[in-house]
Amino acid sequence: MTNLDLVEPNTKSESLSLYQPLLIRHPEGGHDPKDVLPLSEFIALLKEEEDYWQGEQANLPVMITRLRKIFYDKWGWNKDLIRRAADIECRYLTTITDTPPTDSSGQSHVRRTRHYKNNNEVEKYRLVTYRKDDRVFGDTRAGQIPFIYQKDHQEVLLPDGTYCDIAHVLAGLDAYNNPQIVSPLPPWLEFLHDIVPHCDSNMDLVTWLGDIATSCEAFVFDYLRHNKKPVSARAEQHYIDVNAPGSDMLGNIDSYAIARSYDLSGASGRRLTDILEEYYTGPAKSLFAQRRYTLFCDAVGLKWDGQKFANEEEWIKRYRPQLRDATTFMIFSLTEENLQSVLLPLEVWLGGYSDVAKCEILLRLFLRALKALI
C-alpha cells in the first residue's frame, strides 16, 4: 500500500468515516482537469510576473508578497493577516464584485467565494484585472483578467501525478517572512491578545489551520441553515473536501518545508521560481517529497518518535483553542449582516457549537493523515 492509498477511506466499511486528504491524484472539486496546468507551465507564468518587476526578481520578501497578492488580497489580508506587507504594490487591480465576471465565451474565470446572509450563501467574487498603466501592455488589457489567474491555475499538476495549490505555498511563505499574532486588537495592544480570539501564528492561519477552520465554519453554517439539524457525516466530508482539499493542504505543508530548507531573505540572490523548480523538479525532489511532512511537523511542534507523535495530546491541547479562534475569524469574515457577524463568532469563541464545529476531531484527522505519510 502506498502513501496515496492511505488518504482516502475504505469505500465499503468506512464510507462515512471522515478523513483529511493531504495528497490527491485529481483536481479539487469543480476544477476541470483540462484547465490544470503542469507545474512547469505555471512556473513559467510566475517568471513572467517576476520579470515585470525589473531589478527586483531576487528580492524574495517583496517578490513573494507580490506573487501572493495575485491570488490572495483583500478579505482582511492587509488589515489582519499579513499587515507588514500591506503597502507592497501588486501588479493587478483586485476588486470584490457581486456579479460573476465572464469572458466572450460566457465561461467565468473567477471562483465564487462563500459568504453568508441569514445563514445562506450569497454571491461574492474576487476579480483580478490588468490596470490601465500596466508596464507591459499599457491600457490595452485594462479590465481583462490575466491568464495566471484564470481557471484556478494556481492548482497545478506536479511531476509525480499529484496536485498542489502553489498559491497556498506563496501565502505560507509570505506569512513566514512577515510573522505576527492574528487578533482583532491593533498591534500596540497585542499584549492583551489572550483575552480575545487570536492565533499565535499568521503562517498557521493562512495555511493549514485556516483551511481546517473553513471546514469547521461550514459545519456550523450547515447546522444553522437546516434548523439545527445534525450535519451528516457525508455532508461533513463534502465540506472537508471543498474547504481543505488535498491540493491546498499539500501546498500548505510545502510552504513550511520550503521555508525550512531555503534562505528566503533574498541574500542568496535566487529567484523564488528557481527555488520552486529545485524543490519540485530538481535532483533532490524525492528527498523533499519524503521529508516535507517531517519538516512540517517539526515546524508546528509535533515530535515524531518513529511510530507516533510523542506529544500528540499536548499538541491537541495547544491547537484546539487556536482552531476554535480561527473558526470565529472565518465566520466573522464570511457573515454579511452586522449583528450576526459579531454574535455568532462570539458564541463560537465562548464554547458554543463545539459539538458542531468538531475542532478536536478535525485536528485528530489531520494528525492521522500526517502519520500515514511521515
C-alpha positions in Angstrom: 0.0 0.0 0.0 1.4 3.4 -1.0 1.0 6.7 0.9 -1.5 7.8 -1.7 -3.7 4.8 -0.9 -3.9 5.9 2.7 -5.5 9.3 2.2 -9.0 8.0 1.3 -11.3 5.7 3.3 -12.2 2.2 2.6 -15.2 2.8 0.4 -17.2 -0.2 1.8 -16.5 -0.4 5.5 -15.6 3.2 6.1 -17.7 5.1 3.6 -18.9 7.5 6.2 -15.6 7.8 8.1 -14.2 11.3 8.0 -10.7 11.8 6.6 -8.5 14.8 5.8 -6.9 14.5 2.4 -3.2 15.6 2.1 -2.3 14.0 -1.3 -4.6 13.7 -4.3 -4.3 12.5 -7.8 -7.2 14.5 -9.1 -8.0 18.3 -9.1 -10.2 19.7 -6.3 -14.0 19.6 -6.9 -15.3 21.8 -9.7 -11.9 22.1 -11.3 -11.8 20.6 -14.8 -8.6 18.6 -15.3 -8.1 20.1 -18.8 -7.8 23.6 -17.1 -5.0 22.4 -14.8 -1.5 23.5 -15.8 1.5 21.3 -15.3 3.9 22.8 -12.7 6.4 23.8 -15.4 3.9 26.0 -17.2 2.7 27.7 -14.1 6.3 28.4 -13.0 6.8 30.0 -16.4 3.9 32.3 -15.7 5.4 33.1 -12.3 8.7 34.0 -14.0 6.8 36.5 -16.2 5.4 38.1 -13.1 8.9 38.3 -11.6 10.3 39.8 -14.7 7.6 42.5 -14.6 9.4 44.0 -11.6 12.8 44.6 -13.3 15.7 44.5 -10.9 13.7 43.1 -8.0 13.5 39.4 -9.1 15.7 38.2 -6.3 14.2 40.4 -3.6 12.4 37.4 -2.2 10.4 39.0 0.7 8.9 41.6 -1.7 8.5 39.3 -4.6 6.8 36.6 -2.6 4.3 39.2 -1.4 3.6 40.5 -5.0 3.1 37.0 -6.3 0.9 36.1 -3.3 -1.3 39.1 -3.9 -2.3 37.9 -7.3 -4.2 35.2 -5.6 -4.9 36.4 -2.1 -5.5 40.0 -1.4 -8.4 41.9 0.2 -10.6 39.9 2.6 -8.5 41.1 5.5 -5.1 40.0 4.2 -3.6 43.5 4.5 -5.5 44.6 7.6 -5.4 41.4 9.7 -3.3 38.5 8.3 -0.1 39.9 6.8 0.0 43.6 7.9 3.7 44.3 7.2 3.2 43.6 3.5 0.1 45.7 3.2 1.8 48.6 1.3 3.7 46.4 -1.2 2.3 47.0 -4.7 0.7 44.3 -6.7 0.7 44.4 -10.5 -3.1 43.8 -10.8 -6.2 45.5 -9.5 -8.3 43.5 -7.1 -12.0 44.2 -6.6 -14.9 42.4 -4.9 -18.0 42.0 -7.0 -21.5 40.5 -6.7 -21.6 39.6 -10.4 -19.6 36.7 -11.8 -17.1 38.1 -14.4 -17.2 36.2 -17.8 -15.2 36.1 -21.0 -16.6 36.2 -24.5 -17.5 32.5 -24.3 -19.6 33.1 -21.2 -17.3 31.0 -19.0 -16.4 32.5 -15.7 -12.7 32.9 -15.0 -13.2 33.7 -11.3 -14.1 31.3 -8.5 -17.1 32.1 -6.4 -16.3 32.7 -2.8 -18.6 31.7 0.0 -20.3 34.4 2.0 -23.4 34.1 4.2 -26.5 36.2 4.9 -29.2 34.8 7.1 -27.0 31.6 7.1 -27.5 31.2 3.4 -24.8 31.7 0.8 -24.7 34.9 -1.2 -22.8 35.7 -4.4 -19.3 37.2 -3.9 -16.4 37.1 -6.4 -12.8 38.3 -6.3 -12.0 39.9 -9.6 -8.3 40.4 -10.6 -7.7 42.6 -13.7 -4.9 44.5 -15.5 -4.5 48.1 -14.5 -4.7 50.9 -17.1 -1.0 51.7 -16.6 0.5 48.2 -16.9 4.2 48.4 -17.7 4.0 45.8 -20.4 0.6 46.3 -22.0 -0.3 49.8 -21.1 -4.1 50.3 -21.2 -4.7 47.7 -23.9 -5.7 45.0 -21.4 -7.3 47.2 -18.8 -10.1 45.4 -17.1 -9.1 42.0 -18.5 -8.3 39.0 -16.3 -4.7 37.9 -16.5 -4.1 34.3 -17.7 -2.3 33.3 -14.5 -5.5 34.0 -12.5 -7.9 32.4 -14.9 -9.5 28.9 -14.3 -7.9 28.3 -10.9 -4.4 28.0 -12.5 -2.9 28.1 -9.0 -3.7 24.4 -8.6 -1.0 22.6 -10.7 -0.2 19.1 -11.6 3.2 18.0 -10.1 5.6 15.7 -12.0 4.7 12.8 -9.7 1.0 13.0 -10.7 -0.3 14.7 -7.6 -1.9 18.1 -7.4 -0.7 21.1 -5.4 -2.0 24.6 -4.9 1.0 26.8 -5.4 -0.9 29.9 -4.2 -1.1 28.3 -0.8 2.7 27.9 -0.9 3.0 31.6 -1.6 0.6 32.6 1.2 2.6 30.5 3.7 6.0 31.9 2.6 4.7 35.4 2.8 3.4 34.9 6.3 6.7 33.3 7.2 8.6 36.4 6.1 6.1 38.6 8.0 5.2 36.8 11.2 2.6 38.2 13.6 -0.1 37.3 16.0 -3.6 37.5 14.4 -6.2 39.1 16.7 -8.9 41.9 16.4 -6.6 44.1 18.5 -4.3 46.7 16.9 -0.6 45.7 17.1 0.1 48.1 20.0 -2.4 46.1 22.1 -1.3 42.7 21.2 -0.1 42.1 24.8 -3.8 41.7 25.6 -4.4 39.1 22.9 -5.1 36.3 25.4 -8.4 37.9 26.4 -9.7 38.0 22.8 -9.8 35.4 19.9 -6.4 35.1 18.5 -4.0 32.8 16.6 -0.3 32.8 17.6 1.0 32.3 14.1 -0.4 34.0 10.9 1.5 31.3 8.9 -0.6 28.7 10.6 -3.8 30.7 10.0 -3.2 31.4 6.3 -2.3 27.8 5.6 -3.4 24.5 7.2 -5.1 25.9 10.3 -7.2 28.3 8.3 -8.2 25.6 5.8 -9.3 23.3 8.6 -11.2 26.3 10.2 -13.2 26.7 7.0 -14.4 23.2 7.3 -15.4 23.9 10.9 -17.3 27.1 10.0 -19.0 25.2 7.1 -20.3 22.6 9.6 -21.7 25.5 11.8 -23.5 27.2 8.9 -24.9 23.9 7.6 -26.2 23.2 11.1 -27.9 26.6 11.4 -29.2 26.6 7.8 -31.0 23.4 8.4 -32.7 24.5 11.7 -30.0 23.0 13.9 -30.3 19.5 12.4 -27.1 17.5 13.0 -24.8 17.6 10.0 -24.4 14.2 8.3 -21.0 12.6 8.1 -21.4 12.6 4.3 -22.0 16.4 4.3 -19.1 16.9 6.7 -16.8 15.0 4.4 -18.0 17.1 1.5 -17.2 20.3 3.3 -13.7 19.0 4.2 -13.1 18.1 0.5 -14.3 21.5 -0.6 -12.6 23.7 2.0 -9.4 21.7 2.8 -8.8 19.6 -0.4 -5.6 17.7 -0.7 -4.0 20.1 -3.2 -4.5 23.0 -0.8 -3.2 21.0 2.2 -0.1 19.9 0.3 0.6 23.5 -0.7 0.3 24.4 3.0 2.7 21.7 4.1 5.2 22.6 1.3 5.3 26.2 2.5 6.8 25.1 5.8 9.2 22.6 4.1 10.4 25.3 1.7 10.8 27.8 4.5 12.9 25.4 6.5 15.0 24.4 3.5 15.9 27.7 1.8 17.0 31.2 2.6 14.0 33.4 1.9 15.7 36.6 2.9 16.9 37.5 -0.6 20.5 37.3 0.4 21.2 34.3 -1.8 20.3 36.2 -5.0 18.0 33.5 -6.2 14.5 33.9 -7.6 11.6 32.2 -5.9 10.9 30.3 -9.2 14.4 28.9 -9.0 13.6 27.6 -5.6 10.3 26.1 -6.6 11.9 24.4 -9.6 14.6 22.9 -7.4 12.2 21.8 -4.7 9.6 20.2 -7.0 11.7 19.0 -10.0 15.4 19.1 -9.1 17.7 16.1 -8.3 16.7 16.3 -4.6 12.9 16.3 -5.3 12.4 12.8 -4.0 14.2 13.8 -0.8 12.0 16.8 -0.3 8.9 14.7 -1.1 9.8 12.3 1.7 10.9 14.9 4.2 8.2 17.5 3.6 6.0 16.0 6.4 8.8 15.7 8.9 9.8 19.3 8.2 6.2 20.5 8.6 5.8 18.6 11.9 9.0 20.0 13.3 7.8 23.5 12.4 4.5 23.2 14.2 5.9 21.5 17.2 5.0 17.8 16.6 7.6 15.3 17.9 7.7 12.1 15.9 9.3 9.2 17.7 9.4 6.8 14.8 5.9 5.4 15.4 3.7 8.1 16.8 3.7 11.7 17.9 5.1 11.6 21.4 3.4 14.9 22.3 0.1 14.5 20.5 -2.2 15.2 23.4 -0.2 18.3 24.4 -0.3 19.5 20.8 -4.0 19.0 20.5 -4.5 20.9 23.8 -2.4 23.8 22.3 -4.1 23.9 18.9 -7.7 23.2 19.8 -8.4 26.8 21.1 -6.3 28.1 18.1 -8.6 26.3 15.7 -11.7 27.5 17.6 -10.5 31.1 17.3 -9.6 30.6 13.7 -13.1 29.4 13.1 -14.5 32.5 14.8 -12.4 34.6 12.4 -13.7 32.7 9.4 -17.3 33.1 10.5 -16.9 36.8 11.1 -15.3 37.4 7.7 -18.0 35.4 5.8 -21.1 36.8 7.5 -22.8 39.8 5.9 -25.3 41.0 8.5 -23.7 43.3 11.1 -25.2 41.9 14.3 -24.9 38.2 13.3 -21.4 38.7 12.2 -20.5 39.7 15.7 -22.8 37.5 17.8 -22.2 34.1 16.1 -18.4 34.2 16.2 -18.6 35.4 19.8 -20.8 32.5 20.7 -18.4 30.1 19.0 -15.4 31.6 20.8 -17.3 31.2 24.1 -17.7 27.5 23.5 -21.0 27.3 21.7 -21.3 24.9 18.8 -18.3 23.0 19.9 -20.1 19.7 19.1 -20.9 21.0 15.7 -17.6 22.6 14.7 -15.7 19.5 15.8 -12.4 21.3 16.2 -10.7 18.5 18.1 -11.9 15.8 15.7 -10.6 17.6 12.7 -7.2 18.2 14.3 -7.0 14.5 15.0 -8.0 13.7 11.5 -5.2 15.9 10.3 -2.7 14.2 12.6 -3.9 10.7 11.4 -3.3 11.8 7.8 0.2 13.1 8.7 1.1 9.8 10.5 0.2 7.8 7.3 2.6 9.9 5.2 5.5 10.9 7.5 
